[in-house]
Amino acid sequence: MNKLMAGIAATVVLLFAWIGMPSAQTQGRAPAVGSPSADPMEGMIELLKMKGVISAQEAASILEGSPGARTGRDMSAVIELLTQKGVISPEEADQFLARHGRAPSGEVGVALVPASREEEVVREISRKVAREVRQDVQERVKAEIQEEKAKDARLASSSSDWAQRVRFGGDIRLRYQGEFYDKDNAAFLKVGKNGTVSGDLLNTTQDRNRFRIRARLSASARIHETLSANMRISTGNEDDPVSTNETLGDYFNKDGIVLDQAYLHWKPLESLNFWGGRHPSPFFHTDLVWDHDLNFEGVAGSYTHELSDRWKLFATAGAFPLQELEFTERDKWLYGVQVGAEARPDPDVTAKVGVAYYDYVNTVGKANTIQRPDENDHTAPLFVQKGNTLFNIEPQGIRVALASEFRELNVTGQLDIGYWKPVHVILVGDYVRNLGFDKTDVARRTSIRSIPEEVEGYQLGLQVGHPKARSFMAWNAYLYYKHLEADAVMDAFTDSDFHGGGTNAEGWILGAELGLYKNVWLTAKWLTSNEISGPPLAIDIFQFDVNAGF
């Protein structure tokens, strides 16, 4: 509609401009019969009627009589009519008539406008009408533009609001992994889900070359200023909580996608955080106790208190269900609490230490009886790697469960020295001890009188270079030594790469990272380890990764 009105207005302006041109008569040429310039007054009145400025009846009333006799009357009538319709003001009408002539005593209908000035009068009226129409069109166009701008602003605001509230991210890792075993390694039985032992052996002697991938896609939506919803899907499976890798080489078959994270994050205060659902670890830790790919399920909270610009304290606590059981009240749980401090004695030096206590509830196995052979099957763990002391809970057959309680005391420290920015020197130390191990109880469950008490673990590390190699030519190199005894931690949740996963291992980790582009980097790592006690098991693992994040 607005476009149509603009087109009509443009036509009016052009026609008025055309009428305002000198006629053929004033140029010394005889006007053609039927030409618009043959009677300019009649042409102008017809145009005003066509554009709706005057009605057909008003036009007919003005055009009565012969052209030569009505010129003055027409002009006065037109001026009066245009004044009544508000096209021109009364002052403008008086000025116009005073300039071009007025009927005696104000009588309308007496022709005082000379014939030679007729066209000039018509042109002036045409210009006046054109100005009025042009002004109206400009106002309408301006209003339409403002409306379109407001609409675009609303749409942009809505789109911008959505884009600001939702963030997507993720990463892809391509990995070559070589696993090399000592020829003198012993044979170990493989423990399946729910502690089942089918007689299958772990591979401890045959070298492997594997190509693996890991892909993760995350989304975070800010629901409120203090609340966000977070999700992440990844490669992996539902049977392994500490790895999201997929090994290639299954006849091009499709790989699975699992829900890796799904949680709400509430931050009512700058220093207070709560997580609920399946979320990342809320604790300050290394991979001595928790694998970096592990996500916790449950609720957790963390509070930070700043004592000064250089000191702050933090406390974290959480409750995490490990296994919900339908026909018993002995559900398995993990409770964790950690307190710590962070100091910044110098702008380029940061030290952090945390002391944590992790308590596993109802995770110790309980033997079945011949009368009730399946009664305590639920006490077997859903998942194990290797290393923890196990015992058979079946009177007939084999189903193994954990022989020890796990109440882990963990002290973790890190010192970051950044005097040589962007190069940092980072020192890491981690110690853990299982306070729940009772030698008498474990001996009774396993029927081994001289059961060793292997309940400590520690890790020392040094990293030099950029904290993260996420830009062109950023780099770092690191060296760690790890010693993790059999029952120091629950083997299900510790690092899945070192020693092929699990506990009862010690050895070295040497690695380096190099940035190729922004968010594209290479990683190379060599892990060499040996069994601490028991039958021999030596494993060397080489990993080469191409990483891309977005």
C-alpha positions as CSV (number, residue, x, y, z in Angstrom):
1,M,0.0,0.0,0.0
2,N,2.8,2.4,0.9
3,K,4.6,1.6,-2.3
4,L,1.5,2.3,-4.3
5,M,0.9,5.7,-2.7
6,A,4.6,6.6,-3.3
7,G,4.1,5.7,-7.0
8,I,1.0,7.8,-7.3
9,A,2.7,10.7,-5.6
10,A,5.6,10.5,-7.9
11,T,3.2,10.5,-10.9
12,V,1.5,13.6,-9.5
13,V,4.8,15.4,-9.2
14,L,5.9,14.5,-12.7
15,L,2.5,15.6,-14.2
16,F,2.6,18.9,-12.3
17,A,6.1,19.5,-13.5
18,W,4.9,18.8,-17.0
19,I,2.0,21.2,-16.7
20,G,4.4,23.8,-15.4
21,M,6.4,23.7,-18.7
22,P,5.8,26.5,-21.2
23,S,3.0,25.7,-23.6
24,A,3.3,25.4,-27.3
25,Q,1.4,28.6,-27.5
26,T,4.0,30.6,-25.5
27,Q,6.8,29.1,-27.6
28,G,5.2,30.5,-30.8
29,R,3.7,27.2,-31.9
30,A,0.0,26.5,-32.3
31,P,-1.3,24.0,-29.8
32,A,-2.5,20.7,-31.2
33,V,-6.1,19.8,-30.8
34,G,-6.6,17.7,-27.7
35,S,-3.1,18.5,-26.4
36,P,-2.8,18.9,-22.6
37,S,-1.5,22.4,-23.1
38,A,-4.5,23.5,-25.3
39,D,-6.2,24.6,-22.1
40,P,-3.9,24.5,-19.1
41,M,-6.6,25.5,-16.7
42,E,-8.8,22.6,-17.8
43,G,-5.9,20.2,-17.7
44,M,-5.0,21.2,-14.2
45,I,-8.6,20.9,-12.9
46,E,-8.9,17.4,-14.6
47,L,-5.6,16.4,-12.9
48,L,-6.8,17.6,-9.5
49,K,-10.0,15.7,-9.9
50,M,-8.1,12.5,-11.0
51,K,-5.9,12.7,-8.0
52,G,-8.8,13.2,-5.6
53,V,-8.0,16.7,-4.6
54,I,-11.4,17.9,-5.8
55,S,-14.5,16.0,-6.7
56,A,-16.0,15.5,-10.1
57,Q,-18.9,17.7,-9.2
58,E,-16.6,20.5,-8.0
59,A,-14.6,20.2,-11.3
60,A,-17.7,20.4,-13.4
61,S,-18.9,23.5,-11.5
62,I,-15.6,25.3,-12.1
63,L,-15.4,24.3,-15.8
64,E,-18.8,25.7,-16.8
65,G,-18.7,28.2,-19.7
66,S,-16.3,28.8,-22.5
67,P,-12.5,28.7,-21.8
68,G,-12.0,32.4,-22.7
69,A,-14.8,33.7,-20.5
70,R,-14.1,31.6,-17.4
71,T,-10.4,32.0,-16.8
72,G,-10.6,34.5,-14.0
73,R,-13.7,32.8,-12.5
74,D,-12.0,29.4,-12.7
75,M,-8.8,30.7,-11.0
76,S,-10.7,32.3,-8.1
77,A,-12.8,29.2,-7.7
78,V,-9.8,27.0,-7.7
79,I,-8.0,29.2,-5.2
80,E,-11.0,29.2,-2.9
81,L,-11.5,25.5,-3.2
82,L,-7.9,24.7,-2.5
83,T,-8.0,26.9,0.5
84,Q,-11.0,25.1,1.9
85,K,-9.4,21.8,1.4
86,G,-6.2,22.9,3.2
87,V,-3.9,22.5,0.3
88,I,-2.9,26.2,0.6
89,S,-3.5,28.5,3.6
90,P,-5.8,31.6,3.5
91,E,-2.7,33.9,3.8
92,E,-1.2,32.2,0.7
93,A,-4.5,32.6,-1.1
94,D,-4.6,36.3,-0.4
95,Q,-1.0,36.8,-1.4
96,F,-1.6,34.9,-4.6
97,L,-4.8,36.9,-5.6
98,A,-3.1,40.2,-4.6
99,R,-0.3,39.4,-6.9
100,H,-2.3,38.1,-9.9
101,G,-5.5,40.2,-9.5
102,R,-8.7,40.1,-7.4
103,A,-12.4,40.6,-8.4
104,P,-13.9,44.0,-7.3
105,S,-15.4,43.9,-3.9
106,G,-14.2,40.3,-3.5
107,E,-16.7,39.1,-6.0
108,V,-15.9,35.7,-7.3
109,G,-16.3,35.0,-11.0
110,V,-15.0,38.3,-12.5
111,A,-12.1,37.5,-14.7
112,L,-9.3,39.8,-13.7
113,V,-6.4,37.5,-14.5
114,P,-4.9,38.5,-17.9
115,A,-4.9,35.8,-20.5
116,S,-1.1,36.1,-20.9
117,R,-0.6,35.2,-17.3
118,E,-2.9,32.2,-17.2
119,E,-0.2,29.7,-17.7
120,E,2.0,31.3,-15.1
121,V,-0.9,31.1,-12.6
122,V,-1.5,27.4,-13.4
123,R,2.1,26.6,-13.0
124,E,2.3,28.3,-9.6
125,I,-0.7,26.4,-8.4
126,S,0.7,23.2,-9.8
127,R,4.0,23.8,-7.9
128,K,2.1,24.5,-4.7
129,V,0.1,21.2,-5.0
130,A,3.2,19.3,-6.0
131,R,5.0,20.6,-2.9
132,E,2.1,19.6,-0.7
133,V,2.0,16.1,-2.2
134,R,5.7,15.8,-2.1
135,Q,5.8,16.7,1.6
136,D,3.0,14.2,2.3
137,V,4.9,11.4,0.4
138,Q,8.1,12.2,2.2
139,E,6.4,12.0,5.6
140,R,4.8,8.7,4.6
141,V,8.1,7.3,3.3
142,K,9.9,8.5,6.4
143,A,7.3,6.8,8.6
144,E,7.6,3.6,6.6
145,I,11.4,3.6,6.9
146,Q,11.1,4.2,10.7
147,E,8.7,1.3,11.0
148,E,11.0,-1.0,9.0
149,K,14.0,0.1,11.1
150,A,12.1,-0.6,14.3
151,K,11.0,-4.1,12.9
152,D,14.6,-4.9,11.9
153,A,15.8,-3.7,15.3
154,R,13.3,-6.0,17.1
155,L,14.3,-9.0,14.9
156,A,18.0,-8.2,15.4
157,S,17.5,-7.8,19.1
158,S,15.7,-11.2,19.3
159,S,18.4,-12.9,17.2
160,S,21.2,-11.2,19.1
161,D,19.6,-12.3,22.4
162,W,19.4,-15.9,21.3
163,A,23.0,-15.8,20.0
164,Q,24.2,-14.3,23.3
165,R,22.4,-16.9,25.4
166,V,23.5,-20.1,23.6
167,R,27.1,-21.1,22.9
168,F,28.3,-24.2,21.0
169,G,31.7,-25.8,21.1
170,G,33.5,-29.1,20.8
171,D,36.6,-30.8,19.6
172,I,37.8,-33.7,17.4
173,R,40.9,-35.8,18.1
174,L,42.6,-38.2,15.7
175,R,44.9,-40.6,17.4
176,Y,47.5,-43.2,16.5
177,Q,48.2,-45.5,19.5
178,G,50.9,-48.1,19.7
179,E,50.9,-50.6,22.6
180,F,54.0,-52.6,23.2
181,Y,54.1,-55.5,25.7
182,D,57.1,-57.3,27.3
183,K,57.5,-60.9,26.2
184,D,57.7,-62.1,29.8
185,N,54.4,-60.6,30.9
186,A,52.0,-62.9,32.8
187,A,48.5,-63.8,31.8
188,F,45.6,-62.0,33.5
189,L,41.9,-62.8,33.4
190,K,39.5,-60.2,32.0
191,V,36.8,-59.0,34.4
192,G,33.5,-58.0,32.7
193,K,30.5,-56.0,33.7
194,N,29.1,-56.8,37.1
195,G,32.2,-58.7,38.1
196,T,31.7,-61.5,35.6
197,V,34.7,-63.6,34.7
198,S,34.2,-65.7,31.6
199,G,37.8,-67.0,31.2
200,D,38.8,-64.5,28.6
201,L,42.4,-63.1,29.0
202,L,43.6,-59.5,28.8
203,N,46.0,-58.9,26.0
204,T,49.4,-58.7,27.8
205,T,51.8,-60.1,25.1
206,Q,50.7,-59.1,21.6
207,D,51.7,-55.6,20.4
208,R,48.8,-53.5,18.9
209,N,48.6,-50.6,16.5
210,R,45.3,-48.7,16.7
211,F,43.8,-45.7,15.1
212,R,41.2,-44.0,17.3
213,I,38.9,-41.0,17.2
214,R,37.2,-38.8,19.8
215,A,34.5,-36.3,18.9
216,R,32.6,-34.1,21.3
217,L,29.9,-31.4,20.7
218,S,28.7,-29.2,23.5
219,A,26.0,-26.6,24.0
220,S,25.5,-24.1,26.8
221,A,22.4,-22.0,27.2
222,R,22.2,-19.1,29.7
223,I,18.6,-19.5,31.1
224,H,19.0,-16.7,33.7
225,E,21.8,-14.4,34.8
226,T,22.6,-17.0,37.5
227,L,21.6,-20.3,35.8
228,S,22.8,-22.1,32.7
229,A,21.9,-25.4,31.1
230,N,24.8,-27.5,29.6
231,M,24.9,-30.6,27.4
232,R,27.6,-32.5,25.6
233,I,27.4,-35.5,23.3
234,S,30.5,-37.6,22.4
235,T,31.8,-40.8,21.0
236,G,32.2,-43.7,23.4
237,N,29.9,-46.3,24.9
238,E,27.9,-46.8,28.1
239,D,30.2,-49.5,29.5
240,D,33.4,-47.4,30.0
241,P,33.1,-44.3,32.1
242,V,36.8,-43.2,31.6
243,S,37.1,-43.2,27.8
244,T,35.3,-41.6,24.9
245,N,37.6,-43.1,22.2
246,E,36.3,-45.1,19.3
247,T,38.8,-47.6,17.7
248,L,38.7,-47.6,13.9
249,G,38.6,-50.9,12.0
250,D,35.2,-52.4,12.2
251,Y,34.4,-52.7,8.5
252,F,33.4,-49.1,8.2
253,N,30.5,-49.7,10.6
254,K,28.9,-46.7,12.3
255,D,30.1,-45.6,15.7
256,G,28.0,-44.7,18.7
257,I,27.1,-41.3,20.3
258,V,26.4,-41.0,24.0
259,L,25.3,-38.3,26.4
260,D,28.5,-37.3,28.0
261,Q,27.2,-34.3,30.0
262,A,23.9,-32.9,31.0
263,Y,23.7,-30.6,33.9
264,L,22.5,-27.3,35.4
265,H,25.0,-24.8,36.7
266,W,23.7,-22.3,39.2
267,K,25.9,-19.3,40.3
268,P,23.8,-17.2,42.7
269,L,27.0,-15.3,43.8
270,E,30.3,-14.7,42.1
271,S,31.9,-17.0,44.8
272,L,29.3,-19.7,44.9
273,N,28.6,-22.4,42.4
274,F,26.3,-25.4,42.2
275,W,26.1,-28.2,39.7
276,G,23.4,-30.9,39.3
277,G,23.2,-33.7,36.8
278,R,26.0,-35.3,34.8
279,H,28.8,-32.7,35.0
280,P,32.6,-32.3,35.0
281,S,34.6,-32.9,38.1
282,P,34.2,-30.1,40.6
283,F,37.4,-31.0,42.4
284,F,41.0,-29.8,41.9
285,H,42.9,-32.9,40.9
286,T,45.3,-34.7,38.5
287,D,44.8,-38.0,36.8
288,L,46.3,-39.9,39.7
289,V,42.8,-40.3,41.2
290,W,40.4,-39.2,38.5
291,D,40.7,-39.7,34.7
292,H,40.3,-36.4,32.8
293,D,37.5,-37.9,30.7
294,L,35.5,-38.9,33.7
295,N,32.2,-37.0,34.4
296,F,30.5,-37.1,37.8
297,E,26.8,-37.8,38.3
298,G,25.0,-36.1,41.2
299,V,25.1,-32.7,42.9
300,A,28.1,-30.6,44.0
301,G,28.8,-27.1,45.3
302,S,31.8,-24.9,45.6
303,Y,32.5,-21.8,47.5
304,T,35.5,-19.4,47.2
305,H,36.4,-16.8,49.7
306,E,39.0,-14.1,48.9
307,L,41.1,-13.1,51.9
308,S,43.0,-10.5,49.9
309,D,44.3,-9.9,46.4
310,R,46.9,-12.5,47.0
311,W,45.1,-15.2,49.0
312,K,41.8,-17.0,48.6
313,L,40.3,-20.1,50.1
314,F,38.0,-22.7,48.5
315,A,35.7,-25.5,49.6
316,T,33.9,-28.1,47.4
317,A,31.5,-30.9,48.4
318,G,29.4,-33.3,46.4
319,A,27.2,-36.5,46.6
320,F,27.2,-38.9,43.6
321,P,25.2,-42.1,43.2
322,L,27.3,-44.9,41.8
323,Q,24.6,-47.6,41.5
324,E,20.9,-47.5,42.3
325,L,19.6,-50.9,43.4
326,E,15.9,-51.9,43.1
327,F,15.6,-54.6,45.7
328,T,17.9,-53.3,48.4
329,E,18.5,-50.1,50.3
330,R,22.3,-50.6,50.0
331,D,22.7,-48.2,47.0
332,K,26.3,-47.4,46.2
333,W,27.4,-43.8,46.7
334,L,30.5,-41.6,46.5
335,Y,30.7,-38.6,48.8
336,G,33.5,-36.1,48.4
337,V,34.7,-32.9,50.1
338,Q,37.8,-30.8,49.4
339,V,39.2,-27.6,51.0
340,G,42.2,-25.7,49.8
341,A,43.9,-22.4,49.2
342,E,45.3,-20.4,46.3
343,A,48.1,-17.9,46.8
344,R,49.5,-15.3,44.3
345,P,52.6,-13.8,46.1
346,D,53.7,-12.3,42.8
347,P,51.7,-11.5,39.6
348,D,53.7,-14.1,37.8
349,V,53.6,-16.8,40.5
350,T,50.5,-18.9,41.5
351,A,50.4,-21.7,44.0
352,K,47.4,-23.9,44.7
353,V,46.9,-26.7,47.1
354,G,43.8,-28.9,47.9
355,V,43.1,-31.5,50.5
356,A,40.2,-33.9,49.6
357,Y,38.5,-36.8,51.2
358,Y,36.5,-39.3,49.0
359,D,34.3,-41.8,50.7
360,Y,32.8,-44.8,48.8
361,V,29.7,-46.3,50.5
362,N,28.4,-49.9,50.0
363,T,31.1,-50.8,47.4
364,V,32.6,-53.8,49.2
365,G,31.6,-57.2,47.9
366,K,29.6,-59.7,49.9
367,A,29.7,-63.4,49.3
368,N,26.6,-65.4,48.1
369,T,25.5,-68.6,49.7
370,I,24.5,-71.9,48.2
371,Q,21.0,-71.4,49.4
372,R,20.8,-67.9,47.9
373,P,23.3,-68.0,45.0
374,D,22.3,-64.6,43.5
375,E,21.4,-62.6,46.6
376,N,24.6,-60.5,46.6
377,D,25.4,-60.2,43.0
378,H,24.7,-56.5,43.2
379,T,27.7,-56.0,45.4
380,A,30.0,-56.7,42.4
381,P,31.2,-53.5,40.7
382,L,29.6,-52.4,37.4
383,F,33.1,-51.6,36.0
384,V,36.7,-52.3,36.8
385,Q,40.0,-51.8,35.0
386,K,42.7,-53.7,36.8
387,G,44.8,-53.6,40.0
388,N,42.4,-53.6,43.0
389,T,42.3,-56.6,45.3
390,L,39.2,-58.7,44.3
391,F,37.6,-61.9,45.7
392,N,35.1,-64.4,44.4
393,I,31.6,-64.0,45.8
394,E,30.1,-67.1,44.1
395,P,30.0,-70.5,45.9
396,Q,29.9,-72.1,42.5
397,G,31.4,-70.2,39.5
398,I,33.3,-67.0,39.4
399,R,32.0,-63.5,40.1
400,V,34.5,-61.1,41.7
401,A,34.0,-58.0,43.9
402,L,36.1,-55.4,45.7
403,A,37.8,-56.8,48.9
404,S,38.6,-53.4,50.4
405,E,36.7,-50.3,51.5
406,F,37.8,-47.1,49.8
407,R,38.1,-43.9,51.8
408,E,40.8,-41.8,50.0
409,L,42.7,-38.9,51.4
410,N,44.1,-36.9,48.5
411,V,46.5,-33.9,48.6
412,T,47.1,-32.1,45.4
413,G,49.4,-29.1,44.7
414,Q,50.5,-27.0,41.8
415,L,53.0,-24.2,41.4
416,D,52.9,-22.0,38.2
417,I,55.9,-19.7,37.6
418,G,55.4,-17.3,34.7
419,Y,58.4,-14.9,34.8
420,W,59.3,-15.8,31.2
421,K,55.9,-15.1,29.6
422,P,54.4,-16.6,27.6
423,V,56.6,-19.5,28.8
424,H,55.6,-21.0,32.1
425,V,57.2,-23.5,34.4
426,I,54.6,-25.6,36.2
427,L,55.3,-28.1,39.0
428,V,52.7,-30.6,40.0
429,G,52.6,-32.9,43.1
430,D,49.8,-35.3,44.1
431,Y,49.5,-37.8,46.9
432,V,46.7,-40.3,47.8
433,R,46.2,-42.8,50.6
434,N,43.3,-45.2,51.1
435,L,42.3,-44.9,54.7
436,G,39.6,-47.6,54.3
437,F,41.9,-50.5,53.8
438,D,41.6,-53.0,56.7
439,K,44.2,-55.8,56.3
440,T,42.2,-58.1,58.6
441,D,38.9,-57.7,56.7
442,V,40.6,-58.0,53.3
443,A,42.5,-61.2,54.4
444,R,39.2,-62.7,55.6
445,R,37.4,-62.0,52.4
446,T,40.2,-63.2,50.1
447,S,41.3,-66.1,52.4
448,I,44.9,-64.8,52.0
449,R,46.6,-64.4,55.3
450,S,49.6,-62.4,54.2
451,I,47.8,-59.9,52.0
452,P,50.0,-56.9,51.3
453,E,48.9,-53.4,52.3
454,E,49.4,-51.4,49.2
455,V,47.4,-48.2,49.7
456,E,49.5,-45.2,48.6
457,G,50.1,-43.4,45.4
458,Y,51.9,-40.3,44.3
459,Q,52.7,-38.3,41.2
460,L,55.4,-35.7,40.5
461,G,55.5,-33.6,37.3
462,L,57.2,-30.8,35.5
463,Q,55.9,-28.9,32.5
464,V,57.7,-26.1,30.6
465,G,56.3,-24.0,27.8
466,H,52.9,-22.4,27.1
467,P,50.2,-23.6,29.5
468,K,48.2,-24.6,26.5
469,A,49.4,-25.0,22.9
470,R,46.3,-23.6,21.2
471,S,47.9,-21.0,18.8
472,F,50.5,-21.1,16.1
473,M,53.9,-22.3,17.4
474,A,52.8,-22.4,21.0
475,W,54.4,-25.4,22.7
476,N,55.1,-27.2,25.9
477,A,56.9,-30.3,27.1
478,Y,56.3,-32.3,30.3
479,L,57.7,-35.2,32.3
480,Y,55.8,-37.0,35.1
481,Y,56.6,-39.9,37.3
482,K,53.7,-41.9,38.8
483,H,53.5,-44.6,41.5
484,L,50.0,-46.0,42.2
485,E,49.7,-49.0,44.5
486,A,47.0,-51.7,44.1
487,D,44.4,-50.4,46.6
488,A,45.4,-46.7,46.8
489,V,42.3,-45.7,44.7
490,M,39.4,-47.4,43.1
491,D,40.8,-48.6,39.8
492,A,37.6,-48.0,37.9
493,F,38.1,-44.2,37.7
494,T,41.8,-43.5,37.4
495,D,43.7,-42.7,34.2
496,S,42.8,-45.2,31.4
497,D,46.0,-44.6,29.4
498,F,48.8,-45.2,31.9
499,H,49.5,-48.9,32.2
500,G,46.5,-49.5,30.0
501,G,44.3,-48.3,32.9
502,G,44.0,-49.2,36.6
503,T,46.4,-49.3,39.5
504,N,49.4,-51.4,40.8
505,A,51.7,-49.6,38.3
506,E,54.6,-47.2,38.3
507,G,56.5,-45.5,35.5
508,W,57.2,-42.4,33.4
509,I,55.1,-40.2,31.2
510,L,57.0,-38.0,28.6
511,G,55.0,-35.7,26.3
512,A,55.0,-32.5,24.2
513,E,52.4,-30.3,22.4
514,L,52.8,-28.0,19.4
515,G,50.3,-25.5,18.0
516,L,49.8,-25.5,14.2
517,Y,47.0,-22.9,14.0
518,K,44.6,-21.3,16.3
519,N,42.8,-24.2,18.1
520,V,44.8,-26.9,16.1
521,W,47.6,-28.6,17.8
522,L,49.7,-31.9,17.9
523,T,50.3,-34.0,20.9
524,A,52.9,-36.8,21.3
525,K,53.2,-38.9,24.5
526,W,55.2,-41.9,25.6
527,L,54.0,-43.8,28.7
528,T,56.2,-46.6,30.1
529,S,55.1,-48.6,33.2
530,N,55.6,-51.8,35.2
531,E,53.6,-53.7,37.7
532,I,54.5,-52.8,41.3
533,S,53.8,-56.2,42.9
534,G,52.5,-59.6,41.8
535,P,53.0,-61.2,38.3
536,P,55.1,-59.2,35.9
537,L,53.3,-56.8,33.5
538,A,55.3,-54.2,31.5
539,I,53.5,-51.9,29.0
540,D,54.9,-49.1,26.8
541,I,52.3,-46.9,25.0
542,F,53.0,-44.3,22.3
543,Q,50.2,-41.8,21.4
544,F,50.3,-39.3,18.6
545,D,47.3,-36.9,18.3
546,V,45.9,-34.3,15.9
547,N,43.6,-32.1,17.8
548,A,41.1,-29.5,16.6
549,G,38.8,-27.5,18.9
550,F,36.0,-25.0,18.1
